[in-house]
């Protein structure tokens, strides 16, 4: 088969089947194995459903039933006070400086381990 020839569907299906069977991955989907993950990823990156449907050339039933999660992402983001038109979110709790006494309650041996780590760094 030359580079200019169209690759038959059967070749595509068989080559993916071989690639999946080598590491013992079982899947009923061969040529559509990545459709669900790519549709969900596009949704996470804020592509709207019409764009995802157009890219995957699928109807509402197929897309909603097989490819997208059943969770209403935009509604959930707006209920959590996140903007629905962004790809990433700033979580204020990630910048929270935990009080030392809380660390000591959660990890009672923290002082001992800090001492051991300090010894190792001075020995190196």
Secondary structure, 3 states (H helix, E strand, C coil): CCCCCCCCHHHHHHHHHHHHHHCCCCCCCCCCCCHHHHHHHHHHCCCCHHHHHHHHCCCHHHHHHHHCCCCCHHHHHHHCCCCCCCCCCCCHHHHCCCCHHHHHHHCCCHHHHHHHHHHHHHHC
